[in-house]
Structures are given as C-alpha cells and as structure tokens.
Amino acid sequence: MKGILAIIVACLCCSSQFSRAQNSDNKFRIPLEDVIGMLEERYDIQIKYDENQVKDKWLNYAKWRFRPDVDETLRNVLSPLDLKVNKEGNGKYKLKEYEYYRWEPQDGWDYLDYLASQYHDKGSWEDRKQALRADVYEALKLSPLPSRPESMPLVTKKRKFKDYTVENFALEILPGVYINGSIYRPLKTKGAVPLVMSPDGHWFGHRFRKDAQIRYAMLAKMGAVAVSYDLFAWGESGLQFDYSDHRRSLAVTIQTLGALRILDWMLADKNIDTERVGICGGSGGGSQSVLLTALDDRIKLSVPVVSLSSYHFGGCPCESGMPIHAAAGGTNNVELAAMAAPRPQLLISDGKDWTAHMPEHDFPYLQTIYGYYGKADLVKNIHLPEDAHDFGYSKRKPVYDFISKHFNLDTKGLKDATGDYDESGCIIEEETALYAFGPHGENLPSNAIKGYENLEKLFKKEAYESIK
C-alpha cells in the first residue's frame, strides 16, 4: 500500500513540476498526448487516436486555448497542428488529419454564392469561364500540352459477345508513359456512333468491377462506344508506378492528359460521331468527368455520379493534387461543373455522402447558369436520399435513360414496359482478360519508364521542350 501511495505522490509531484515548468518563455509547450488527456478529464470525453498521430507532436499555449465549449476548444487546440476530430457519439471523438478538401456545407454554399456574385448573365459568365479554363490548364501544367508520341496504340484482338465486342488498348501519352483501358463497341452499327468516355472512381476493383463492366456493356448494346480506362497508378498502370503514387500530385495531371489523348485518338476514327461525345464516371471518376468537360468543348454531355459538391473538393490528389481550385482567383467543383453549360448534364446524388445536399443549393446554382443560355432544362438532378456512395442499378438506370435520350440510342429489347433495364446479357470477364499488356505484364513495351521520380523528370523535360 505504501508503495502505491509513493507512486501516486511521485506522479503528482511530476505533474506539478511539469505544470510549473510551463511559462511564456517556452510558450507553455506541452506534448499533444498530454493535452488530449487534459481535454478528456476536463470535459469528460473520450478521444480515440493512433499513437503515430501524436508522436513527437507538441502544442504551444495549450491551456490558453481552452474555452467553456468543448467543440470550440477542440478546434482551437487541434487546428494549429492540422488535426481535427470527428464526433462519433455523445462525448466520443476520433482524432483525424485535417481534411483540406472537406468543408462544412454552409461554408461551401457561402463560397459558391461569392463566386456567383462575379457574373450575372451569359456574357459575364463566358468571361469567367474562359479565365477559369486557361488557369486550370496552367494549374495542371498542361499549358501548353506536351508533345504527343507518334507511336501507334497497342490494341488487342476483339472478343465477341452477343451484341457487343471488347478490345483492350494501351496508348502512349508521354514518351514511355502508357494509359490502358478497354473499348466496348456495338456489334452492329449503322452510320457514325456516339462515344462515351468512362473514367471510374476508387471503389475496390476499379474498372474491372462487375457493375462497371455492366455499365460499359449496356452502353455498347444500346449503340455507343464506351471507353473505360485506368486511373493513374491503378490497374495496369501499376506496372510502371507504385500504387501509392496515385496519391501524389501529378496523378490529376496524368489522368487528365490521358483522357485528352484518348479523346484525340478516338475522335480520329471517322466512325465516331463527334457531335455525340459524352463522359460518365462515378466518385473520383465523376470529378474527372467534371474536369474534362470544363476543359474540352468536344465533350457534348456529362454525367458525374455521386461526386459533385460545393463543400467537397475531392479527397484524392487525382482530384485536387494540383492547384486547380485556385484558378481565376478561386473556384470549386460546382463552378467547374457549370462550365458544361449549355451542354446536357445529369447529376446523380445520394443521401449518405458529400452529395447529400445537392438539391438544396448546388443544383439551383447550376440551373441559374444554364438559364443564362435559356437551357435550364438541360441540367438534371436525380437525388436518391436513401442511397449510399456506389454505382448500383439505381444510379445506372438514370444514366442509361439520360444518355439514350440525348444521343438517340436504341433501348429496344433492353427495357421493359415499366422502364427497367435487363442487364443479364452483359458478360463479366476476369480482370486479367481486360489487360492490354498480358496477364503478367509480359507485353509492357521496352521503353516504358518506371517510378514516380522518372515521371517527374520526364514531365519537366517535356514541358520545357513544348515551350522552346
């Protein structure tokens, strides 16, 4: 008993000595872990954290940041260290890194209102749009565009199914840098056919997922050419770059350049109808759909799915790793989406992610921009309040409806009297069947570069050569 009492007294003495050691000369400096303990005791709360989140982190003037309100105190204490907490229940919190890309809804709406105050009609909006486009290209380091390699695309043998074919491709977008994907074509065509670019998000399985393959196949069965392609450092891009490289800043630049190169290549085909070119992607692929539509007028229709929000800027560097949101004095994804006007655009939102409030503020803003052209009816929002963040049938159905309507596709035999689609005829292939470089990467070209550092060197060289 005496031993325990001695330990308690020693701890109290140490605590007292430690407290007395805090003064203005050392900025009242305290280890973050100790500050968290003080917060838990004072406010009777629990804060979950990982040891690595607090290791070697100190806070100046810690106690001076405390206020009567616990949430205000947590903001005061954690913001200098770029940390925050998520509230998980009554008195229960979890420590997280500061999320630069995630704002409170009201903050996003206020900012969108500020942006909207800069234009009031078609003319002033067009001026704003041109300024945005030029600055976004600059932010991406794609102004001017790097020179295009002269190599021919690698295209695999077509695989024939009942109503469509699939072939894989690898396209060189910079010397030794390839983007890979698959092309779904209608088996029978009459005249020029529409093109639908199909980037995808960060869901497990990426473009090889069952629901993704179904979507591409259904578009082909309706009479469109659907092109799916890898995110940077995902899929076959992993043969050249570590998967961790996807979360580095050049990801958004390389993905955008890859999409532009695919568009160049596909539109060189006389069988593609250049007046019916669309893009449709979900989550991060929705962000890419917004960005490509904003940058390139060759895109005539856009469908960003479960992605668009004025208070969410894209949580991955492939969406926000370059300063595109600083363009023209500052912008956000909803203003970038407005650059699609007056081209048809469908926004699909749900109730369980950052698109949950789409109908309240963001969509009315877009209707106003489309109204400048007298085309408010060409922007649509399908909001699914009970749905979550996915690309399930409830999202695919309005995609089919919207694209088939505006591109005059044939849904006969695919749609029943109730308006539902029969997706059972879509063949789900093994992931390796969708590889262009072979099941084990054995056909990777000999000039393929490897490693992010070599990509940085190449990109700097190409950018320099393009402006000489």
C-alpha positions as CSV (number, residue, x, y, z in Angstrom):
1,M,0.0,0.0,0.0
2,K,2.8,2.4,0.9
3,G,4.5,1.6,-2.5
4,I,1.3,2.5,-4.4
5,L,0.9,5.7,-2.4
6,A,4.6,6.6,-3.1
7,I,4.0,6.1,-6.9
8,I,0.9,8.3,-6.7
9,V,2.7,11.1,-4.8
10,A,5.6,10.8,-7.3
11,C,3.3,11.2,-10.2
12,L,1.5,14.2,-8.7
13,C,4.9,15.8,-8.0
14,C,6.0,15.2,-11.6
15,S,2.7,16.6,-12.8
16,S,3.0,19.6,-10.6
17,Q,6.6,20.2,-11.6
18,F,5.7,19.8,-15.2
19,S,2.9,22.3,-14.9
20,R,5.1,24.8,-13.1
21,A,7.6,24.4,-15.9
22,Q,5.1,25.9,-18.4
23,N,5.6,29.6,-18.9
24,S,5.8,32.2,-21.6
25,D,9.5,31.6,-22.2
26,N,8.7,28.1,-23.6
27,K,5.3,29.1,-25.0
28,F,3.6,26.9,-22.4
29,R,4.6,24.0,-24.6
30,I,3.0,20.6,-23.8
31,P,3.1,17.2,-25.6
32,L,-0.1,16.7,-27.6
33,E,-0.8,13.4,-25.9
34,D,-0.8,15.1,-22.5
35,V,-3.1,17.8,-23.9
36,I,-5.6,15.1,-25.0
37,G,-5.5,13.7,-21.5
38,M,-6.3,17.1,-20.1
39,L,-9.2,17.5,-22.5
40,E,-10.7,14.1,-21.7
41,E,-10.5,14.8,-18.0
42,R,-11.8,18.4,-18.1
43,Y,-14.7,17.8,-20.5
44,D,-15.4,14.2,-19.6
45,I,-15.0,13.0,-23.1
46,Q,-13.1,10.2,-25.0
47,I,-10.8,10.9,-27.9
48,K,-9.6,7.9,-29.9
49,Y,-6.3,8.2,-31.7
50,D,-3.4,6.3,-33.1
51,E,0.0,6.6,-31.4
52,N,1.6,7.8,-34.6
53,Q,-0.9,10.7,-34.8
54,V,0.5,12.2,-31.6
55,K,4.1,11.0,-31.6
56,D,6.6,13.9,-31.3
57,K,3.9,16.5,-31.5
58,W,3.8,19.4,-29.1
59,L,1.4,22.3,-28.7
60,N,2.2,25.8,-27.8
61,Y,-0.1,27.8,-25.4
62,A,-2.2,24.6,-25.0
63,K,-4.2,25.6,-21.9
64,W,-4.7,29.1,-23.2
65,R,-6.8,27.6,-26.0
66,F,-9.3,26.0,-23.7
67,R,-12.8,27.5,-23.7
68,P,-16.1,26.6,-21.9
69,D,-17.4,24.9,-25.0
70,V,-15.7,21.6,-25.8
71,D,-16.1,21.7,-29.6
72,E,-14.7,25.2,-29.8
73,T,-11.8,24.1,-27.5
74,L,-11.1,21.1,-29.7
75,R,-10.9,23.3,-32.8
76,N,-8.6,25.8,-31.0
77,V,-6.3,23.1,-29.8
78,L,-6.0,20.9,-32.8
79,S,-6.1,23.3,-35.8
80,P,-2.5,24.6,-35.3
81,L,-1.3,21.0,-35.8
82,D,-3.6,20.5,-38.9
83,L,-5.6,18.0,-36.9
84,K,-9.4,17.7,-36.2
85,V,-11.8,15.3,-34.6
86,N,-14.9,13.6,-35.9
87,K,-17.7,13.3,-33.4
88,E,-18.8,9.6,-33.2
89,G,-21.3,9.9,-30.4
90,N,-22.1,11.7,-27.2
91,G,-18.8,12.7,-25.7
92,K,-16.9,10.4,-28.1
93,Y,-14.4,11.7,-30.7
94,K,-11.8,10.4,-33.1
95,L,-8.7,12.3,-34.0
96,K,-8.1,12.8,-37.7
97,E,-5.8,14.7,-40.0
98,Y,-7.1,18.0,-41.3
99,E,-9.1,17.4,-44.4
100,Y,-8.4,20.4,-46.7
101,Y,-10.9,19.1,-49.2
102,R,-13.9,18.8,-46.9
103,W,-15.8,21.9,-45.7
104,E,-18.9,22.4,-43.7
105,P,-22.0,22.6,-46.1
106,Q,-22.7,26.2,-45.2
107,D,-19.1,27.2,-45.9
108,G,-19.3,25.7,-49.3
109,W,-22.7,27.3,-50.1
110,D,-21.4,30.7,-48.9
111,Y,-18.3,30.4,-51.1
112,L,-20.5,29.3,-54.1
113,D,-22.6,32.4,-53.5
114,Y,-19.5,34.6,-53.5
115,L,-18.4,33.0,-56.8
116,A,-21.8,33.6,-58.3
117,S,-21.7,37.3,-57.4
118,Q,-19.0,37.7,-60.0
119,Y,-21.3,37.2,-63.0
120,H,-25.0,37.9,-63.8
121,D,-25.6,37.0,-67.4
122,K,-24.3,34.9,-70.3
123,G,-21.6,37.4,-71.3
124,S,-20.0,37.9,-67.8
125,W,-20.2,34.1,-67.2
126,E,-18.5,33.3,-70.5
127,D,-15.6,35.7,-69.5
128,R,-15.4,33.9,-66.2
129,K,-15.4,30.5,-67.9
130,Q,-12.6,31.4,-70.3
131,A,-10.5,32.7,-67.4
132,L,-11.1,29.5,-65.4
133,R,-10.2,27.2,-68.3
134,A,-6.9,28.9,-69.0
135,D,-5.9,28.9,-65.4
136,V,-6.9,25.3,-64.9
137,Y,-4.7,24.2,-67.8
138,E,-1.9,26.2,-66.2
139,A,-2.5,24.7,-62.8
140,L,-2.3,21.2,-64.3
141,K,1.0,22.1,-66.0
142,L,-0.7,21.3,-69.3
143,S,-0.4,24.8,-70.9
144,P,0.9,24.2,-73.5
145,L,0.2,20.5,-73.8
146,P,3.3,18.2,-74.0
147,S,4.2,16.9,-77.4
148,R,2.3,13.7,-78.4
149,P,4.2,10.5,-79.0
150,E,4.0,9.2,-82.6
151,S,3.7,5.5,-81.6
152,M,0.6,3.5,-82.7
153,P,-1.7,2.4,-79.9
154,L,-1.5,-1.3,-78.9
155,V,-4.9,-2.9,-79.4
156,T,-5.7,-6.5,-78.6
157,K,-7.9,-8.9,-80.5
158,K,-11.6,-8.3,-80.2
159,R,-13.6,-10.6,-78.0
160,K,-17.1,-11.0,-79.4
161,F,-20.3,-11.4,-77.3
162,K,-23.9,-11.4,-78.3
163,D,-24.4,-7.7,-79.0
164,Y,-21.0,-6.1,-78.5
165,T,-17.3,-6.6,-78.6
166,V,-14.5,-5.7,-76.2
167,E,-10.8,-5.0,-77.0
168,N,-8.1,-3.7,-74.7
169,F,-5.7,-0.9,-75.5
170,A,-2.5,0.8,-74.3
171,L,-1.9,4.4,-75.5
172,E,1.4,6.2,-75.1
173,I,0.6,9.6,-73.7
174,L,4.2,10.7,-72.9
175,P,7.4,9.0,-74.0
176,G,7.3,5.7,-72.1
177,V,4.1,6.5,-70.2
178,Y,1.0,4.5,-71.1
179,I,-2.7,4.6,-70.3
180,N,-4.6,1.4,-70.5
181,G,-8.2,0.6,-70.9
182,S,-10.9,-1.3,-72.8
183,I,-13.2,-0.4,-75.6
184,Y,-16.7,-1.7,-75.7
185,R,-18.3,-1.4,-79.2
186,P,-21.8,-2.3,-80.5
187,L,-21.6,-5.4,-82.6
188,K,-23.7,-3.9,-85.4
189,T,-23.7,-0.3,-86.3
190,K,-25.3,2.0,-88.9
191,G,-23.6,5.3,-89.6
192,A,-21.4,7.2,-87.1
193,V,-21.8,6.1,-83.5
194,P,-21.6,8.1,-80.2
195,L,-18.7,7.9,-77.9
196,V,-18.9,7.7,-74.0
197,M,-15.7,8.2,-72.1
198,S,-15.9,6.2,-68.8
199,P,-13.5,7.0,-66.1
200,D,-14.2,5.4,-62.7
201,G,-13.6,6.1,-59.1
202,H,-11.8,4.5,-56.2
203,W,-14.1,1.6,-55.4
204,F,-12.4,-1.8,-54.9
205,G,-11.9,-3.4,-58.3
206,H,-12.0,-0.1,-60.2
207,R,-13.0,-0.5,-63.9
208,F,-12.8,-4.3,-63.6
209,R,-15.8,-4.4,-61.1
210,K,-19.0,-6.2,-62.1
211,D,-21.1,-3.1,-62.0
212,A,-18.6,-1.2,-64.1
213,Q,-18.4,-3.9,-66.8
214,I,-22.2,-4.0,-66.9
215,R,-22.4,-0.2,-67.5
216,Y,-19.9,-0.3,-70.4
217,A,-21.5,-3.3,-72.0
218,M,-25.0,-1.8,-71.7
219,L,-23.9,1.4,-73.4
220,A,-22.4,-0.7,-76.2
221,K,-25.6,-2.8,-76.5
222,M,-27.5,0.5,-76.9
223,G,-25.3,1.5,-79.8
224,A,-22.5,3.6,-78.2
225,V,-18.8,3.1,-78.0
226,A,-17.8,3.0,-74.3
227,V,-14.1,3.5,-73.4
228,S,-13.0,2.7,-69.8
229,Y,-9.5,3.4,-68.7
230,D,-7.2,3.1,-65.6
231,L,-6.7,5.7,-63.0
232,F,-3.0,6.8,-62.7
233,A,-1.1,4.1,-60.7
234,W,-4.1,1.8,-60.7
235,G,-4.8,-1.3,-62.8
236,E,-2.1,-1.9,-65.4
237,S,-0.5,1.5,-64.6
238,G,0.8,-0.4,-61.6
239,L,3.4,-2.0,-63.9
240,Q,5.0,1.4,-64.2
241,F,4.3,3.1,-60.9
242,D,3.7,2.1,-57.3
243,Y,0.0,2.1,-56.3
244,S,1.0,4.7,-53.6
245,D,1.9,7.1,-56.4
246,H,-1.8,7.5,-57.1
247,R,-1.9,9.8,-54.0
248,R,0.8,12.1,-55.4
249,S,0.1,15.5,-57.0
250,L,0.8,14.6,-60.7
251,A,-2.0,12.0,-60.6
252,V,-4.6,14.6,-61.6
253,T,-2.3,15.9,-64.4
254,I,-1.5,12.5,-65.9
255,Q,-5.1,11.3,-65.7
256,T,-6.3,14.5,-67.4
257,L,-3.6,14.2,-70.1
258,G,-4.5,10.6,-70.6
259,A,-8.2,11.4,-71.1
260,L,-7.4,14.1,-73.6
261,R,-5.1,11.7,-75.5
262,I,-7.8,9.0,-75.6
263,L,-10.2,11.6,-76.9
264,D,-7.8,12.7,-79.6
265,W,-7.4,9.1,-80.7
266,M,-11.0,8.0,-80.6
267,L,-12.2,11.1,-82.5
268,A,-9.7,10.5,-85.3
269,D,-12.0,7.5,-86.1
270,K,-14.4,8.5,-88.9
271,N,-16.9,6.1,-87.4
272,I,-17.3,8.2,-84.3
273,D,-20.0,10.9,-84.3
274,T,-18.1,14.0,-83.0
275,E,-21.5,15.6,-82.1
276,R,-22.3,12.8,-79.7
277,V,-19.4,12.6,-77.3
278,G,-20.1,12.1,-73.6
279,I,-18.4,11.3,-70.4
280,C,-19.8,9.5,-67.3
281,G,-17.9,8.5,-64.2
282,G,-18.6,7.9,-60.5
283,S,-17.0,9.3,-57.4
284,G,-13.4,10.2,-58.4
285,G,-14.4,9.4,-62.0
286,G,-17.2,11.9,-61.6
287,S,-14.7,14.6,-60.6
288,Q,-12.7,13.7,-63.7
289,S,-15.9,13.9,-65.8
290,V,-16.5,17.4,-64.5
291,L,-12.9,18.5,-65.1
292,L,-12.6,17.1,-68.7
293,T,-16.0,18.7,-69.6
294,A,-14.8,22.0,-68.3
295,L,-11.6,21.8,-70.3
296,D,-12.7,20.5,-73.6
297,D,-15.8,21.5,-75.7
298,R,-15.6,18.3,-77.6
299,I,-17.4,16.7,-74.7
300,K,-21.1,17.3,-75.5
301,L,-22.7,15.6,-72.5
302,S,-21.6,14.9,-68.9
303,V,-22.8,12.7,-66.1
304,P,-20.9,13.0,-62.8
305,V,-22.3,10.4,-60.4
306,V,-22.1,10.7,-56.6
307,S,-19.2,13.2,-56.7
308,L,-20.3,16.8,-57.1
309,S,-20.5,19.1,-54.1
310,S,-19.6,22.7,-53.3
311,Y,-18.2,21.7,-49.9
312,H,-16.1,18.8,-51.1
313,F,-13.1,19.4,-53.4
314,G,-12.1,15.7,-54.0
315,G,-10.3,13.9,-51.3
316,C,-7.6,12.3,-53.5
317,P,-4.7,14.1,-55.3
318,C,-6.1,12.7,-58.5
319,E,-8.9,15.2,-58.0
320,S,-7.2,18.1,-56.1
321,G,-3.5,17.4,-56.0
322,M,-2.7,20.4,-58.3
323,P,-4.0,23.9,-57.6
324,I,-6.9,23.8,-60.0
325,H,-9.2,25.1,-57.3
326,A,-7.1,28.3,-57.1
327,A,-7.9,29.1,-60.8
328,A,-9.1,32.6,-61.6
329,G,-8.9,33.7,-58.0
330,G,-10.5,30.6,-56.6
331,T,-13.2,28.1,-57.6
332,N,-14.9,24.9,-56.6
333,N,-16.2,21.8,-58.3
334,V,-19.7,23.1,-58.8
335,E,-18.5,26.1,-60.6
336,L,-16.3,23.9,-62.7
337,A,-19.4,21.7,-63.5
338,A,-21.2,24.9,-64.6
339,M,-18.7,25.2,-67.4
340,A,-20.6,22.4,-69.1
341,A,-23.5,24.8,-69.8
342,P,-25.4,24.6,-72.0
343,R,-24.4,21.0,-72.8
344,P,-26.7,18.4,-71.3
345,Q,-25.6,17.4,-67.8
346,L,-27.0,14.9,-65.3
347,L,-26.0,15.0,-61.7
348,I,-26.7,11.9,-59.6
349,S,-26.5,12.4,-55.8
350,D,-27.3,10.3,-52.7
351,G,-28.2,10.9,-49.1
352,K,-25.1,9.3,-47.5
353,D,-22.1,11.1,-48.8
354,W,-21.0,14.7,-49.6
355,T,-23.6,15.0,-52.3
356,A,-26.4,14.7,-49.7
357,H,-27.4,18.3,-50.0
358,M,-27.2,18.7,-53.8
359,P,-30.9,19.7,-54.4
360,E,-30.7,22.5,-51.7
361,H,-28.1,24.9,-53.1
362,D,-25.7,23.5,-55.7
363,F,-28.3,22.3,-58.2
364,P,-30.3,25.6,-58.1
365,Y,-27.0,27.4,-58.8
366,L,-26.4,25.2,-61.9
367,Q,-29.9,25.9,-63.1
368,T,-29.2,29.6,-62.9
369,I,-26.1,29.2,-65.1
370,Y,-27.9,27.1,-67.6
371,G,-30.7,29.7,-67.5
372,Y,-28.2,32.3,-68.9
373,Y,-28.4,30.3,-72.2
374,G,-32.2,29.6,-71.9
375,K,-31.4,25.9,-71.3
376,A,-32.2,25.4,-67.7
377,D,-34.0,22.2,-68.7
378,L,-30.7,20.6,-69.9
379,V,-29.3,20.2,-66.4
380,K,-30.9,17.5,-64.3
381,N,-30.5,16.1,-60.8
382,I,-31.5,12.7,-59.7
383,H,-31.3,12.6,-55.9
384,L,-31.5,9.3,-54.1
385,P,-31.8,10.2,-50.4
386,E,-31.8,6.6,-49.1
387,D,-28.9,5.5,-51.3
388,A,-25.2,5.3,-50.4
389,H,-22.0,6.0,-52.2
390,D,-21.9,3.5,-55.0
391,F,-22.7,2.9,-58.7
392,G,-25.6,0.5,-58.3
393,Y,-28.5,-0.1,-60.6
394,S,-30.4,2.9,-59.1
395,K,-27.7,5.1,-60.5
396,R,-27.1,3.2,-63.7
397,K,-30.8,3.4,-64.8
398,P,-30.9,7.2,-64.9
399,V,-27.5,7.1,-66.7
400,Y,-29.0,4.9,-69.4
401,D,-32.1,7.0,-69.7
402,F,-30.2,10.3,-70.0
403,I,-27.6,9.2,-72.5
404,S,-30.1,7.2,-74.6
405,K,-32.4,10.3,-74.7
406,H,-29.7,12.8,-75.8
407,F,-27.7,10.5,-78.0
408,N,-30.8,8.8,-79.6
409,L,-29.7,5.3,-78.6
410,D,-31.8,2.2,-79.2
411,T,-33.1,0.6,-75.9
412,K,-35.4,-1.7,-77.7
413,G,-35.1,-5.2,-76.2
414,L,-33.2,-3.9,-73.2
415,K,-36.0,-2.0,-71.5
416,D,-39.4,-3.5,-70.3
417,A,-42.8,-1.8,-70.0
418,T,-42.0,-0.5,-66.5
419,G,-38.9,1.3,-67.7
420,D,-36.4,-1.2,-66.1
421,Y,-33.4,-2.5,-68.0
422,D,-32.4,-6.1,-68.5
423,E,-28.6,-6.2,-67.8
424,S,-28.4,-10.0,-67.8
425,G,-26.9,-10.2,-71.2
426,C,-23.7,-8.5,-70.1
427,I,-20.7,-10.8,-69.8
428,I,-18.5,-10.3,-66.7
429,E,-14.9,-11.0,-67.6
430,E,-12.0,-11.9,-65.4
431,E,-9.8,-8.9,-64.6
432,T,-6.8,-10.2,-66.5
433,A,-8.9,-10.5,-69.6
434,L,-9.1,-6.7,-69.6
435,Y,-5.3,-6.2,-69.6
436,A,-3.6,-4.9,-72.7
437,F,-0.1,-6.0,-71.6
438,G,-1.0,-9.6,-70.9
439,P,-1.9,-11.4,-67.6
440,H,1.6,-10.8,-66.1
441,G,2.6,-7.6,-67.9
442,E,4.8,-9.5,-70.3
443,N,3.9,-7.2,-73.2
444,L,4.9,-4.0,-71.5
445,P,6.9,-2.0,-74.1
446,S,10.7,-1.9,-73.6
447,N,10.6,2.0,-73.5
448,A,8.2,2.1,-70.6
449,I,9.5,4.2,-67.7
450,K,9.2,3.1,-64.1
451,G,8.9,5.1,-60.9
452,Y,7.4,8.5,-60.0
453,E,10.7,10.2,-59.9
454,N,11.4,9.3,-63.5
455,L,7.9,10.6,-64.4
456,E,8.6,13.9,-62.7
457,K,11.9,14.2,-64.7
458,L,10.2,13.3,-67.9
459,F,7.3,15.7,-67.3
460,K,9.6,18.6,-66.6
461,K,11.6,17.8,-69.8
462,E,8.5,17.5,-71.9
463,A,7.1,20.8,-70.5
464,Y,10.3,22.5,-71.3
465,E,10.6,21.1,-74.8
466,S,7.0,22.2,-75.6
467,I,7.7,25.9,-74.9
468,K,11.1,26.1,-76.6
